Every structure is written in structure tokens, then in C-alpha cells.
Amino acid sequence: MGNDSSDQALFSRIQAGDAQAFRALVDTHSKPLITYVTRILKNQSEAEEVVQEVFVRAWKNAGSYRPEARATTWLHHIAHNLAIDVIRKRRPNVSLEFEDDPAPASTRPTELLEQKQRATSLKDALELLGERQKMAMLLKYEQGLSGAEIGRVLDLSEDAVLSLLARARAKLVSILEPGREP
């Protein structure tokens, strides 16, 4: 992902109609956005359509980008809202599905099996979280956003995000390790 100053420079150029700068923005941010939206929608082609719309809106609304927020935060906020719209149009309650991580570093079959089982257990446990908790966990641990950035994406205060993440972690511990205090 781009850094703050390069994102600001890109948006300045995009605001001036620079298509090459826009292409750089797309190249930098499309993959993490597609990953995030695919996890929400459980459908890669829908996610690609949503992310395409994110960039259409970014082009049209480049003037509304404010450098106080990183570009990735602004783009994730747009993507999040569009994905929620898709879910609402589909049906009211759709849970997130977490795909297994790419091939682990270990090559020993027993370690691979244990890692696969842990990943499956975590995926199943994440399904038991509320929608906002799952999204906050995704944004924090998969997308690497800060509490303040997650707050901007989910329209919450940073304190509310920290509380949401703490409750999500505590619930995961209680699900994955019954009897252990979080």
C-alpha cells in the first residue's frame, strides 16, 4: 500500500485528471480491496465489481479525499459501504467466510495438518462473531488498519473499535479455548 505522502501526491494528480496517477492508485490498492470485499461477499466476481465501483467513485470524487485519512482508509470505507449495500440487496444476514491462508511455510505433513486444523477452527469461530466484530477483525489483522482507520471505515470512534476488537478477541478465546479466561 502506498504511504501517506505518495497517496496525497497521487490524489493531487488524479484531481487534475492524470490517468497515469489513477492507474498507480488502482495498481497499489486493488488487490487488498478485492481480498477484503471477497471475504465480506464470499463471491470474487461480485467483489471485483464492487472494487471497480470503488475506483470509479475515487476518480469522480478525488476532490473529496482529505489527507487526514490514508488513501487505503478512504478506499476501504467506500468498499465497505458498497459491500454492505450488496449484502442488503441479497438478504439481511450474510456471514463472512474466511478462506484458508496460502500454503504455510512448514513442509512437514503433521505441521501442515495442525495449521490447517487451526485455520479451520479459527474460520469457524469467526463465523460466530457479530458482523461488525468480524469486519473489525478483518480490517485489523488482514488489512493492517489501525484502530482509528477502522473507525473511519466502520463509522465508529477509535475507542468503540478498540472495545469491539477486545470483545471479539475475548469471544474467540472462549470459543477456541473453553474454560480459559480471556
Kinemage of the C-alpha trace (Angstrom):
@kinemage 1
@onewidth
@group {chain A} dominant
@subgroup {mainchain}
@vectorlist {calphas} color= white
{ca met a 1} P 0.000 0.000 0.000
{ca gly a 2} L 1.145 3.493 -0.647
{ca asn a 3} L 2.475 5.793 2.004
{ca asp a 4} L 0.721 8.979 3.092
{ca ser a 5} L 2.776 11.431 1.030
{ca ser a 6} L 2.708 9.353 -2.152
{ca asp a 7} L -1.079 8.906 -1.776
{ca gln a 8} L -1.503 12.658 -1.337
{ca ala a 9} L 0.604 13.287 -4.426
{ca leu a 10} L -1.403 10.701 -6.387
{ca phe a 11} L -4.694 12.307 -5.380
{ca ser a 12} L -3.425 15.749 -6.310
{ca arg a 13} L -2.555 14.416 -9.752
{ca ile a 14} L -5.858 12.499 -10.021
{ca gln a 15} L -7.774 15.664 -9.122
{ca ala a 16} L -6.014 17.276 -12.083
{ca gly a 17} L -7.230 14.436 -14.344
{ca asp a 18} L -3.969 12.457 -14.503
{ca ala a 19} L -4.983 8.962 -15.672
{ca gln a 20} L -1.494 7.586 -15.049
{ca ala a 21} L -1.721 8.577 -11.374
{ca phe a 22} L -5.128 6.929 -11.181
{ca arg a 23} L -3.669 3.728 -12.653
{ca ala a 24} L -0.964 3.799 -9.966
{ca leu a 25} L -3.662 4.139 -7.292
{ca val a 26} L -5.556 1.165 -8.737
{ca asp a 27} L -2.384 -0.921 -9.000
{ca thr a 28} L -1.453 -0.167 -5.402
{ca his a 29} L -4.823 -0.676 -3.736
{ca ser a 30} L -6.939 -3.056 -5.842
{ca lys a 31} L -5.609 -6.387 -4.540
{ca pro a 32} L -6.133 -5.675 -0.806
{ca leu a 33} L -9.569 -4.223 -1.555
{ca ile a 34} L -10.601 -7.271 -3.598
{ca thr a 35} L -9.404 -9.547 -0.789
{ca tyr a 36} L -11.370 -7.582 1.811
{ca val a 37} L -14.579 -7.374 -0.227
{ca thr a 38} L -14.358 -11.041 -1.274
{ca arg a 39} L -14.247 -12.010 2.397
{ca ile a 40} L -17.362 -9.971 3.045
{ca leu a 41} L -19.357 -11.062 -0.012
{ca lys a 42} L -17.976 -14.606 -0.406
{ca asn a 43} L -18.001 -14.034 -4.157
{ca gln a 44} L -14.923 -12.945 -6.114
{ca ser a 45} L -16.758 -11.656 -9.190
{ca glu a 46} L -19.097 -9.536 -7.066
{ca ala a 47} L -16.081 -8.275 -5.127
{ca glu a 48} L -14.313 -7.309 -8.338
{ca glu a 49} L -17.410 -5.387 -9.446
{ca val a 50} L -17.590 -3.604 -6.086
{ca val a 51} L -13.895 -2.689 -6.224
{ca gln a 52} L -14.327 -1.440 -9.774
{ca glu a 53} L -17.106 0.823 -8.486
{ca val a 54} L -14.822 1.934 -5.626
{ca phe a 55} L -12.291 3.180 -8.161
{ca val a 56} L -14.977 4.809 -10.328
{ca arg a 57} L -16.074 6.722 -7.248
{ca ala a 58} L -12.482 7.508 -6.319
{ca trp a 59} L -11.924 9.012 -9.779
{ca lys a 60} L -15.163 11.008 -9.694
{ca asn a 61} L -14.743 12.114 -6.077
{ca ala a 62} L -10.978 12.568 -5.869
{ca gly a 63} L -11.618 16.139 -4.780
{ca ser a 64} L -13.345 14.923 -1.614
{ca tyr a 65} L -10.296 12.933 -0.477
{ca arg a 66} L -8.834 14.530 2.636
{ca pro a 67} L -5.192 13.832 3.506
{ca glu a 68} L -6.049 13.368 7.206
{ca ala a 69} L -7.011 9.808 6.259
{ca arg a 70} L -4.708 7.470 4.385
{ca ala a 71} L -5.927 6.623 0.900
{ca thr a 72} L -6.311 2.992 1.911
{ca thr a 73} L -8.668 4.013 4.711
{ca trp a 74} L -10.745 6.181 2.375
{ca leu a 75} L -10.906 3.415 -0.247
{ca his a 76} L -11.743 0.722 2.333
{ca his a 77} L -14.544 2.930 3.664
{ca ile a 78} L -16.055 3.197 0.186
{ca ala a 79} L -15.577 -0.549 -0.414
{ca his a 80} L -17.109 -1.439 2.947
{ca asn a 81} L -20.215 0.649 2.299
{ca leu a 82} L -20.668 -0.742 -1.224
{ca ala a 83} L -20.228 -4.323 0.011
{ca ile a 84} L -22.819 -3.783 2.741
{ca asp a 85} L -25.199 -2.448 0.069
{ca val a 86} L -24.704 -5.655 -1.938
{ca ile a 87} L -25.400 -7.768 1.160
{ca arg a 88} L -28.550 -5.799 1.927
{ca lys a 89} L -29.801 -6.311 -1.610
{ca arg a 90} L -29.116 -10.057 -1.375
{ca arg a 91} L -30.577 -10.853 2.023
{ca pro a 92} L -30.346 -9.379 5.506
{ca asn a 93} L -27.887 -11.758 7.219
{ca val a 94} L -24.852 -12.977 5.323
{ca ser a 95} L -21.869 -14.128 7.316
{ca leu a 96} L -18.259 -13.636 6.337
{ca glu a 97} L -16.267 -16.611 5.120
{ca phe a 98} L -12.562 -16.678 5.749
{ca glu a 99} L -10.559 -18.564 3.184
{ca asp a 100} L -7.620 -20.633 4.313
{ca asp a 101} L -4.287 -18.900 4.205
{ca pro a 102} L -1.934 -19.691 1.335
{ca ala a 103} L 0.403 -22.645 1.778
{ca pro a 104} L 2.116 -22.430 5.161
{ca ala a 105} L 5.882 -22.175 5.408
{ca ser a 106} L 6.207 -25.600 7.029
{ca thr a 107} L 6.515 -28.645 4.819
{ca arg a 108} L 6.127 -31.367 7.474
{ca pro a 109} L 2.771 -33.117 6.927
{ca thr a 110} L 1.850 -33.148 10.636
{ca glu a 111} L 2.569 -29.416 10.972
{ca leu a 112} L 0.631 -28.696 7.793
{ca leu a 113} L -2.330 -30.669 9.132
{ca glu a 114} L -2.196 -28.902 12.511
{ca gln a 115} L -2.024 -25.491 10.816
{ca lys a 116} L -4.938 -26.404 8.547
{ca gln a 117} L -6.971 -27.543 11.557
{ca arg a 118} L -6.165 -24.317 13.458
{ca ala a 119} L -7.136 -22.248 10.416
{ca thr a 120} L -10.413 -24.159 10.083
{ca ser a 121} L -11.142 -23.760 13.802
{ca leu a 122} L -10.435 -20.025 13.610
{ca lys a 123} L -12.610 -19.651 10.499
{ca asp a 124} L -15.458 -21.474 12.243
{ca ala a 125} L -15.033 -19.372 15.397
{ca leu a 126} L -15.014 -16.136 13.395
{ca glu a 127} L -18.387 -17.126 11.951
{ca leu a 128} L -19.787 -16.961 15.475
{ca leu a 129} L -18.819 -13.306 15.890
{ca gly a 130} L -21.211 -10.497 15.109
{ca glu a 131} L -20.878 -8.851 11.687
{ca arg a 132} L -19.112 -5.712 12.980
{ca gln a 133} L -16.701 -7.761 15.074
{ca lys a 134} L -15.776 -9.895 12.049
{ca met a 135} L -15.259 -6.836 9.874
{ca ala a 136} L -13.161 -5.119 12.513
{ca met a 137} L -11.006 -8.246 12.862
{ca leu a 138} L -10.587 -8.434 9.073
{ca leu a 139} L -9.599 -4.799 8.809
{ca lys a 140} L -7.171 -5.070 11.724
{ca tyr a 141} L -5.478 -8.407 11.138
{ca glu a 142} L -5.816 -8.941 7.408
{ca gln a 143} L -5.700 -5.401 6.069
{ca gly a 144} L -3.437 -3.972 8.776
{ca leu a 145} L -5.506 -0.871 9.507
{ca ser a 146} L -5.144 1.000 12.783
{ca gly a 147} L -7.983 1.449 15.262
{ca ala a 148} L -8.594 5.000 14.024
{ca glu a 149} L -8.659 3.839 10.405
{ca ile a 150} L -11.058 1.002 11.208
{ca gly a 151} L -13.236 3.573 12.956
{ca arg a 152} L -13.371 5.652 9.785
{ca val a 153} L -14.293 2.600 7.697
{ca leu a 154} L -16.986 1.400 10.110
{ca asp a 155} L -18.141 4.880 11.210
{ca leu a 156} L -17.140 4.272 14.837
{ca ser a 157} L -14.934 6.093 17.306
{ca glu a 158} L -11.472 4.662 17.874
{ca asp a 159} L -12.480 3.740 21.439
{ca ala a 160} L -15.523 1.871 20.090
{ca val a 161} L -13.275 -0.018 17.659
{ca leu a 162} L -10.846 -0.977 20.427
{ca ser a 163} L -13.762 -2.212 22.533
{ca leu a 164} L -15.189 -4.108 19.549
{ca leu a 165} L -11.832 -5.801 18.898
{ca ala a 166} L -11.372 -6.665 22.581
{ca arg a 167} L -14.828 -8.253 22.741
{ca ala a 168} L -14.142 -10.154 19.508
{ca arg a 169} L -10.813 -11.483 20.811
{ca ala a 170} L -12.401 -12.482 24.139
{ca lys a 171} L -15.202 -14.304 22.341
{ca leu a 172} L -12.699 -16.086 20.090
{ca val a 173} L -10.707 -17.215 23.138
{ca ser a 174} L -13.864 -18.526 24.817
{ca ile a 175} L -14.828 -20.408 21.646
{ca leu a 176} L -11.400 -21.796 20.814
{ca glu a 177} L -10.259 -22.498 24.368
{ca pro a 178} L -13.312 -23.224 26.508
{ca gly a 179} L -12.593 -22.774 30.194
{ca arg a 180} L -9.704 -20.348 29.636
{ca glu a 181} L -10.243 -16.814 30.864
{ca pro a 182} L -9.699 -14.205 28.106
